[in-house]
Amino acid sequence: MRKSLRFLPLAAGLVVVAVLPRVLYPPVALDIVCWALFAVAVDLLLGYTGLLSFGHAAFWGTSAYTAGLVAEHTGAPFPLAVLAGAAAAAVLAVPVGYLSVRRTGIYFAMVTLAFAQLMYVVANQWRGLTGGENGLQDVPRTLFGTHPFGTDLSDPYYFYYWMLPLALLGFLAAWRIVHSPFGRVLVAIRDNPARARALGYPVHRYKLVAFVLSAALAGLAGGLFAMSHQFVTLDTLHWTTSGQAVVMVVLGGIGTLWGAPVAAAILVRLQDILSLAHFEEVGLLTGGVFVVVVLLFRRGIWGTVAALLRRWRIG
Amino acid sequence: MAAAMMSVRGLSRDFRGFRAVDRVDLDIARDSVHALVGPNGAGKTTLFNLLTGFLTPTAGRVELDGRDITGLPPERIAGLGVARSFQITSLFPQLSAVEQVELALQGHSGRGMAFWRSRRTMRRYREPAMRVLEQVGLEDVAAVPGQELAYGRKRALELALALALHPRVLLLDEPTAGMGLEDIDRTVELIERVRRDRTVVMVEHNMSVVGRLADRVTVLTAGRVLVEGGYDEVRADPRVIDAYLGTGHAAR
């Protein structure tokens, strides 16, 4: 019974991502998948390593710009451009992580925020490369030309199914990391760092590896986001982008892996509905939802539902 | 002393002007049980943290088997065969007893970095982990999460995690703290068993436990070594009676 139930979320999740662009406006479906992967990357650090990064926009945005520039200047097929972006994010994460993982709590959040702000300023000043406030426009999207197997890659609906395998690879990687010996050590470090050190685990090195892996996944998401929109703006490096990913994790349930994508889907869809209704204060509403969830459902959407299911199964 | 497993020279540690450990010299003989006793605030736990790298000394030097280990981080010192337990029970609340021992056994293999492998590969440690649990009498609660264990069992698991490292030196910070008589007896027997081919350093308040186990006793007060010697010798020393044991204890 329990074993079969374990695969229920997986099966449901696969069905949802398979039909998403059929039930929603395809660009919204693309945004949901990208943000979901980004939020999962943040959950890997916040939920499983106990580190609250408030600067993950640095990795999402750096990858978005890298992927955009690679596609624009080399004409590389989009998966290669996205992977180049993820690699750039991972490389950037090495020095940033090295300098920040020795801090914990609010200090870690502040150091990561500072680095993200630095990247924002650099992108804004380096107009020749990034286009400054105009961003990168008309990023080409190709894979064996523009019409692989007779599908129109410029159509978001078809592009969704071409980018989905890469995104799923990212989710699979996150799942594997959490359920690996490494993932177990991370949880041990999160719960009792002194004891983990006494057992011989170099805590800072583990945190650094977790940081780089998380940045690579955030980069994967950011690269896919750039390819989905075919333009890259400074917003991708803005601190509110980091904040949005953190909100998704808290809303979905910290350390649940499944919660973040659910919250990402809800928030992206909500913002879509609000913008269609010409409601300008989107932040006000998501902020309100955030406050309610933090006050009433501390375990987030996923944690609360899981607890209810458990009670229902026992009772 | 050539046979010293651990030796400490002129070791000091300040906390914002307060000297918690003050120019301590100490030699821990190979394969001995060495007890550190003294009133609260004497610097015993600080000394433990200095020996295991959790604190860096303000001055002085720590040697392990002739090798200078001063200033090495805790995980390196653990890797050199020095395992410690903690005074306040320090476990992983969500992991089961056997999973915690598996984690301890994996510590030095470097396999903990394998983020691409399934957690099931840790099963290779299941059997040796069960043997460690049997050693401390926890085999029947192997699957119980750390946070759900009774106090005495938590203390036993604390010891098991240290033993799982197969240490040359075992540092036990108040292994019988808060235990009932029965658990104390079991712990003393266990330490008797595991001390073979091993050096044990323990902080202990219970003098009868010290008397049963210790080959050598160092008495600390106010961060300094007051007296060092055999148990009977130390117990009879008027300075010790005055500073720590009190006259009532000597009469008993």
Interface residues (C-beta under 8 A of the other chain):
Chain A: R176 I177 H179 S180 P181 F182 G183 R184 V185 V187 A188 D191 N192 A194 R195 R197 A198 L199 G200 Y201 P202 V203 Y206 V209 L213
Chain B: T52 F54 P73 P74 E75 A78 G79 A83 R84 F86 S90 L91 F92 P93 Q94 L95 E99 L103 A104 Q106 G107 H108 R111 G112 M113 A114 F115 W116 R117 S118 R119 T121 M122 L161 A162 L165
